[in-house]
Amino acid sequence: MNTMTDINTIDAPRLDLGVPAGARVVVAMSGGVDSSVTAALCKRSGYDVVGVTLQLYDHGVAIQKKGACCAGQDIHDARRVAEAMGFPHYVLDYESRFSETVMSDFADTYLAGATPIPCVRCNEQVKFKDLLATARDLGGEAMATGHYIRRVMGPSGPELRRAADASKDQSYFLFSTTREQLDYLRFPLGDLPKEETRRIAGALGLAVADKPDSQDICFVPEGKYASVVERLRPGAAEPGDIVHVDGTVMGRHPGVIHYTVGQRRGLGVATGDPLYVVRLDAVARNVIVGPREALLVRRIRLKDVTWLGDGKGEDAARAGTPVAVKVRSTRPPAPAQLAWDDGWAVELAEPEEGVAPGQACVFYSPEAAHDRVLGGGWIAATSARG
């Protein structure tokens, strides 16, 4: 480890977290550079920092991979940073909770023919629920994380806004943050580019300054989702038919867990024209395929919606409020409007392809910058009709 530098001598911002000087701030530390710098900036700004790291993996079930967060090496790295910077650090055993609420949901969602986002479930059910409660128990007046997103005070209280560094913005994965949680949470890195975060880590001599970012899902090695599902639910994946949208049976498949909506490669069937996975019918064990135009979706039904906009969310939906939405983390927000169809729905201005049940539909403000996060929900069903 490089020699630590006096934190008060480095060129780095001082934070105003909206709590009294010297107040206790609990920092969620994953062992990576972002949460380490978050803790450093909180310490530098005069807060009473307590670092907390979650041990998430059930070692009897999970398949760990190098570079995953909250694994053994990361816990060690977080502890070293805390010791070097002079604040207490605790490791909490959340293996059972993580297995029950994140990994089991991941497996069951795939088996149901949907495409899960376990990173959202982890934030929603573990980090921003259980850990937040623990932070309060530790006497924290706020909890800070290393997420790239901004918390901005608005006329009616704190608002969630996209990160200044668009390439690192994590708003899609934090859409289910509630108003109550947002009152307590702080995101010190939201205004910083990633390069500046690493510069601060280097200036402090932190060993994690050059540590690679974790990639993909933390408990899935090499992106092999099906192998993890098979290990978590042995024998649950059953073979079935590959069926064209016109009803023609084109072949067999080893299980719907091996396919995702929008997939083109590896289907094992051909017609001369490109085919894509259009829908997964887990009950009938069918993988439905068709031409690219069959992927186009105009209307999306949602469940478990969180609303962070002004007023009541149901009123906004019934009024057909204009918004912008992201239906995949890698896509830019696109024009849409909220709708109410015996429940929450979204009407896209232009149809999109590859919209899969189980994914998230996140609402943003409709102006050009799409800066404010208005909430979002889980995609329950899709249709081509307007």
Residue, then its C-alpha position, 0 to 999 in steps of 0.5 A: m500500500n502506498t504511504m497515506t497522505d494527510i487527508n486535510t492537505i489534498d485537493a478535494p471538495r469539502l462536503d455539506l451533507g445537510v447535517p450538523a458539523g461532527a455528526r455521525v455519517v455511516v458510509a456503505m463501503s463495498g471495498g472499491v474506489d468509489s465508496s472508499v473516496t466517499a468515506a474519505l470525503c466525509k472524513r475530510s469534511g469533519y463528519d464522524v464517519v463509521g464504515v459498514t461493509l456487508q458480507l453478502y455471499d452464501h458460500g455454500v450456494a453462490i458462485q463467486k467471481k474475481g472482481a465482485c463486490c462485497a466478497g472476501q478481498d473487498i471486505h479486506d480492502a474496505r477494512r484497510v482503508a478505514e484503519a488507515m484513515g482512522f474511523p471504525h469499520y464493521v462487517l455485517d453478515y447479510e449472507s442469508r438475507f442476500s440469498e433470500t431476497v436477491m439470489s432467489d429472486f434472480a433464479d425465480t424470475y428467470l424461471a418465470g420467463a422474465t429478465p431480472i435486475p438483481c442490482v436493483r433488488c440489492n439496493e432496494q431490499v438490502k442496501f437501502k432497507d436493511l443497511l439503512a436501518t442499521a445505520r440508524d441503529l449506529g446513531g448515524e444522522a445520514m448514510a452516504t454511498g458511492h453511487y453516481i447520482r445526485r440528491v438535490m433539495g427542491p421546493s418540496g424536499p430532496e429530489l433524485r437527479r442524474a449524475a453529472d458524469a453521464s457515463k457513470d450515472q446509476s439512476y436506472f438502478l436506484f429508481s425504487t429509492t423511496r422519499e423516506q430513504l432519500d431524506y436519509l441518504r447522501f451521494p457525495l460523488g454525484d457531481l464528480p467525474k470518475e477520473e476525479t474520484r480516482r485522482i482523489a484516491g491516488a492523492l490519498g495513497l489508497a491501495v484501491a485507487d487503481k482497483p478495477d470497477s466490478q462488472d456485470i452481476c456480482f455473483v454471476p461468473e463470466g455472465k453465465y446466468a443459466s449456470v447460476v440458476e441451475r445451481l440455485r434451482p437444480g432441475a427446475a429448467e425444463p426443455g420445450d419448443i421454439v415456436h414462431v410467432d405464426g405458430t410453427v414449431m421450429g425446434r426444441h430448447p433446453g430451458v427458457i432460462h437460456y434465452t432473453v427477449g431480443q436475443r438473436r444468436g444461439l437460437g439453433v433454428a433458422t428460416g433464412d431471415p434473422l429471428y429474434v426471441v420475442r417472448l418467453d412463455a414459461v408456463a407452456r415452456n415455449v420460446i417464441v421467435g419472430p422477425r425484428e419488427a415483432l419485438l417492437v413495443r408501444r405500451i408497457r404495464l408496470k408493477d411495484v411503482t415508486w413515485l418521486g415526482d411532485g404530487k400523487g403518482e396515481d394522479a400523474a398517471r391518470a392525467g397522462t403526464p409527459v415523461a421520458v423513460k429508460v427501459r434498459s440501463t444502456r439506453p438514453p431516456a425516450p419520450a413517453q407519457l404515463a397512463w393508467d390501465d387498471g394500474w400503472a402503464v407507460e405509452l412510448a412516443e416511438p416503439e422500442e424493441g427488446v423491452a422485457p418483463g422483469q426489467a425496469c422502466v424508469f421515469y425522468s423529467p421530460e425536458a431535454a436534459h431529463d435530469r430529474v428521476l421521477g421514479g419507475g416500476w418493474i415491467a410486468a407486460t408489454s404490447a405493440r398497441g398504442 
